[in-house]
Amino acid sequence: MSTWGLLDKIHRSLIVPPAHIASNAKAFPVEASSAPSLLVVLQLHLYLHLFLSTPGPQWTRGSLAAFAMRLVNVETCRLEEFHGDTPSYAILSHTWGLDHEEISFQDMQQDEPSCRKAGDKLAGLCRQASTDGHSHVWIDTCCIDKSNSVELGEAINSMFRWYKESAICYVYLRDVSAHNGKVDLDQFRSSRWFTRGWTLQELLAPTKLRFYDHEWHPLGEKHELVGAIESITGIPYGILLGFDDLSNASVAQRMSWAARRITKRKEDSAYCLLGIFDVMLPMIYGEEEHAFIRLQEEIIKKTEDDSILAWGMSSGANNNGESQDTNINLFGNALATSPADFMHSGNIVVMENLGSAMEGLETARGCLPVRLRLREAETGQTFGFLNCRSKDHSDAVVGIPLFCISPGSASREYIRPAGSKAILRAPPSGADSAPRPIRIRASLPSNKAALSHRKYGFHVEQWSGLLKTDLSIVATHFEGEWSEERAVFGIVIDIRYDATRRAWLRIRQNTGVTSDFVVALEL
């Protein structure tokens, strides 16, 4: 059994609590003569239980380095497993076709070397690597056993490093054709490869990268096509060519590069960015958008880059905030819900020598503690100003929309209203320039759908007694209904948007000559 097979077998038994390991011994048939090895297996069982149930932030590259890497031998077309001392290898970047078009790990277990019947992709990869003097290649379709959740998680967390450590990365563009040995730039620009989430790190990580068309004709190396690539991706050429370190780009800038890219599964929009931000996460397929929240939480634990909050920017001239919608959405999230929220944040850079507004930026009791300069705009909307600005205008600082949900409270708790845009404006001055400690709600309520359009109201407890005093309601002004039988004023309120709702009641005493009076009820 391979190393991965053993690990997967052990992993599948991890639902058994450590306290009951002894009773689980029968799950590992062992000959009497090999009884001492059972203790080793059970100790490994306990170790893996503790390791695999540990939250992502405690994972380290060192702890994952013990896992093997599989490579395809270009001569034998067989998979080989390496536990360190990995030979020089070429790596492939491509977009997936239909499942039956791609060669899988299971296909490679067949007796006949599968790459001989795998079509142009793997066969061309092996042929080109052999021509360039490389004995091994890596391709994600067959070098990972995707049925093994342990291995898949390790591979995803290691992917950026594998591309970075490759001798060369071949980019196979199945929708591009070379014409007379030259690249068709229109075809190149519209290639599906530039729209996929996973190919972003495959563009950035390798030191050497070369493009090929669908027949494996060379199109050029990254440095030769850098102008076109920069215009397609929005990534500065210094980053593309490795002159400028990836970490020098702000979080907002790096997120913006992924804003228009798509992945087949929602979780992968986060997982494909792990290497770009040098963080690690356990894979939890089924969590959907929450994976991107977890990614940001890991990023903010190791950065003082305020620009992670600089999402939801308007495009162009609409960034001044003058036309903000005053209909406040009370559901909001301090963190973005997808890379698409950073679509217009590509020019946001960190302001040097100002420190960070974030206090370690770890959520506490569902809130994010920050120190921000606050100012109320002409619309009445409050904005909190970050320590990041527009690259093109040094005096234009990012302000994020906020709404106080605890007025008068010492905790100063805010939400960031969904749908409200961040702005670029001159930073506050004078009395408003001092940062204030506040808390921003970190996540959306889980029952937001159930809370919308809920009916609230007021009940008059002694209504029958009031009737005896000859009081009557002669007019009402509110959105709702009055039930005299139940003595209830029912008000329909969508708390996603309505901060307050009022009911006005005109009451008259039927006897005497006293004037009518008005009662205002506020919800």
Secondary structure as UniProt FT lines:
FT   HELIX           3..12
FT   TURN            13..15
FT   HELIX           18..20
FT   HELIX           22..27
FT   HELIX           32..34
FT   HELIX           35..52
FT   HELIX           56..58
FT   HELIX           61..64
FT   TURN            65..66
FT   STRAND          69..73
FT   TURN            74..76
FT   STRAND          79..82
FT   STRAND          89..93
FT   HELIX           99..101
FT   TURN            105..106
FT   HELIX           107..109
FT   HELIX           114..117
FT   HELIX           120..131
FT   TURN            132..133
FT   STRAND          136..138
FT   TURN            140..142
FT   TURN            146..147
FT   HELIX           149..164
FT   STRAND          168..172
FT   TURN            174..175
FT   STRAND          178..179
FT   TURN            180..181
FT   STRAND          182..183
FT   HELIX           185..189
FT   HELIX           192..195
FT   HELIX           198..204
FT   STRAND          209..212
FT   TURN            214..215
FT   STRAND          218..221
FT   TURN            222..224
FT   HELIX           226..233
FT   HELIX           237..241
FT   HELIX           246..248
FT   HELIX           251..257
FT   TURN            258..260
FT   TURN            266..267
FT   HELIX           268..271
FT   TURN            272..274
FT   HELIX           275..277
FT   TURN            285..286
FT   TURN            288..289
FT   HELIX           290..301
FT   HELIX           306..309
FT   HELIX           316..320
FT   TURN            322..323
FT   HELIX           339..342
FT   TURN            343..344
FT   TURN            346..347
FT   STRAND          348..350
FT   TURN            352..353
FT   TURN            360..361
FT   TURN            365..366
FT   STRAND          367..376
FT   TURN            378..379
FT   STRAND          382..390
FT   TURN            394..395
FT   STRAND          397..404
FT   TURN            407..408
FT   TURN            410..411
FT   STRAND          413..415
FT   TURN            418..419
FT   STRAND          422..425
FT   HELIX           430..433
FT   STRAND          436..441
FT   TURN            446..447
FT   HELIX           448..451
FT   TURN            452..453
FT   STRAND          454..459
FT   TURN            461..462
FT   HELIX           463..468
FT   TURN            469..470
FT   STRAND          471..477
FT   STRAND          480..483
FT   TURN            484..487
FT   STRAND          488..493
FT   TURN            495..497
FT   STRAND          502..509
FT   STRAND          517..522
//
